[in-house]
Amino acid sequence: MQIENLKFPIINWILTVLIGPLIWLTYEIMCNGEGVLNMLSIVIPSWIFGLFFSLPTLVIQVLTFFLLLKYMNSVYLIRLFYMLTGTALIALTFWWIGGSHVIPLFVSYATAFLLTGILIKVR
């Protein structure tokens, strides 16, 4: 296990946890008319809870990434299977948490995950 190989899943995880709530807050402000100050007050708690609840997903994603690196040569296939697994794990996490905001939160975090996963270099 090389430290260099940890960069992609960890950077992707950090950016997803940071950007996901911002996408959701932007949606709530623009589409539902929520107050900006009201929504900004939940950014830091969203980051804290996001870090806590996404740790199991990070562990599974790191293990998945190492398995993909070991058994696949194509960067495109590695990225594809990594992103499919990650999106499924995000869905599973929000299904487990539950609540009335599950769908918008899933969409915002999955969007952040997929966008950052596309933009970050795999190797």
C-alpha positions as CSV (number, residue, x, y, z in Angstrom):
1,M,0.0,0.0,0.0
2,Q,1.6,3.2,-1.2
3,I,0.9,6.6,0.5
4,E,0.8,8.2,-3.0
5,N,-2.3,6.0,-3.8
6,L,-4.2,7.4,-0.8
7,K,-4.3,10.9,-2.3
8,F,-7.2,10.3,-4.7
9,P,-9.7,8.8,-2.3
10,I,-8.8,11.1,0.6
11,I,-8.9,14.3,-1.4
12,N,-12.1,13.2,-3.0
13,W,-13.6,12.5,0.4
14,I,-12.5,15.8,1.9
15,L,-13.8,17.8,-1.0
16,T,-17.1,15.9,-1.0
17,V,-17.7,16.6,2.7
18,L,-16.8,20.3,2.2
19,I,-18.7,20.9,-1.0
20,G,-21.8,18.7,-0.5
21,P,-23.4,20.9,2.2
22,L,-22.7,24.0,0.2
23,I,-24.6,22.6,-2.8
24,W,-27.5,21.7,-0.6
25,L,-27.5,25.1,1.1
26,T,-27.4,26.9,-2.3
27,Y,-30.4,24.8,-3.4
28,E,-32.3,25.6,-0.2
29,I,-31.6,29.3,-0.5
30,M,-32.4,29.6,-4.2
31,C,-35.4,27.2,-4.5
32,N,-37.0,27.2,-1.1
33,G,-36.4,30.8,-0.1
34,E,-34.6,29.9,3.1
35,G,-32.7,32.8,4.7
36,V,-29.0,33.0,3.9
37,L,-27.9,33.6,7.5
38,N,-30.1,30.8,8.7
39,M,-28.6,28.4,6.2
40,L,-25.1,29.6,6.8
41,S,-25.4,28.8,10.5
42,I,-25.6,25.1,9.7
43,V,-22.5,24.9,7.5
44,I,-20.0,24.0,10.2
45,P,-22.3,21.5,11.9
46,S,-22.9,19.9,8.5
47,W,-19.2,19.5,8.0
48,I,-18.7,18.0,11.4
49,F,-21.6,15.5,11.0
50,G,-20.5,14.9,7.4
51,L,-17.0,13.9,8.6
52,F,-18.4,11.6,11.3
53,F,-21.0,9.8,9.2
54,S,-18.8,9.4,6.1
55,L,-15.8,7.7,7.9
56,P,-17.1,4.2,7.2
57,T,-17.6,5.2,3.5
58,L,-14.0,6.5,3.4
59,V,-12.6,3.2,4.8
60,I,-14.6,1.2,2.2
61,Q,-13.6,3.6,-0.6
62,V,-9.9,3.3,0.2
63,L,-10.1,-0.5,0.3
64,T,-12.1,-0.4,-3.0
65,F,-9.6,1.9,-4.6
66,F,-6.7,-0.3,-3.7
67,L,-8.4,-3.4,-5.0
68,L,-9.2,-1.6,-8.3
69,L,-5.6,-0.4,-8.6
70,K,-4.4,-4.0,-8.1
71,Y,-6.8,-5.7,-10.5
72,M,-7.4,-3.1,-13.2
73,N,-5.1,-1.3,-15.6
74,S,-7.5,1.2,-17.1
75,V,-7.7,4.5,-15.3
76,Y,-11.2,5.0,-16.8
77,L,-12.5,1.7,-15.4
78,I,-10.9,2.4,-12.0
79,R,-12.6,5.8,-11.9
80,L,-16.0,4.3,-13.1
81,F,-16.1,1.5,-10.5
82,Y,-14.8,3.8,-7.8
83,M,-17.5,6.4,-8.5
84,L,-20.3,3.8,-8.8
85,T,-19.3,2.3,-5.4
86,G,-19.0,5.7,-3.8
87,T,-22.4,6.9,-5.1
88,A,-24.0,3.7,-3.8
89,L,-22.3,4.2,-0.4
90,I,-23.5,7.8,-0.2
91,A,-27.1,6.6,-0.9
92,L,-26.7,3.9,1.7
93,T,-25.4,6.3,4.3
94,F,-28.3,8.8,3.8
95,W,-30.9,5.9,3.7
96,W,-29.4,4.8,7.1
97,I,-29.6,8.3,8.5
98,G,-33.1,8.9,7.2
99,G,-35.1,12.1,7.6
100,S,-37.0,14.5,5.4
101,H,-34.0,15.9,3.6
102,V,-32.5,12.6,2.4
103,I,-33.1,13.0,-1.3
104,P,-31.7,16.6,-1.6
105,L,-28.8,15.8,0.6
106,F,-28.0,12.6,-1.4
107,V,-28.2,14.6,-4.6
108,S,-25.9,17.3,-3.3
109,Y,-23.3,15.0,-1.8
110,A,-23.4,12.7,-4.8
111,T,-23.0,15.6,-7.1
112,A,-20.0,16.9,-5.1
113,F,-18.5,13.3,-5.1
114,L,-18.9,12.8,-8.8
115,L,-17.6,16.3,-9.8
116,T,-14.5,16.1,-7.6
117,G,-14.0,12.5,-8.6
118,I,-13.9,13.5,-12.3
119,L,-11.6,16.5,-11.7
120,I,-9.0,14.8,-9.5
121,K,-6.2,12.9,-11.1
122,V,-6.4,9.1,-10.3
123,R,-2.7,8.3,-10.7
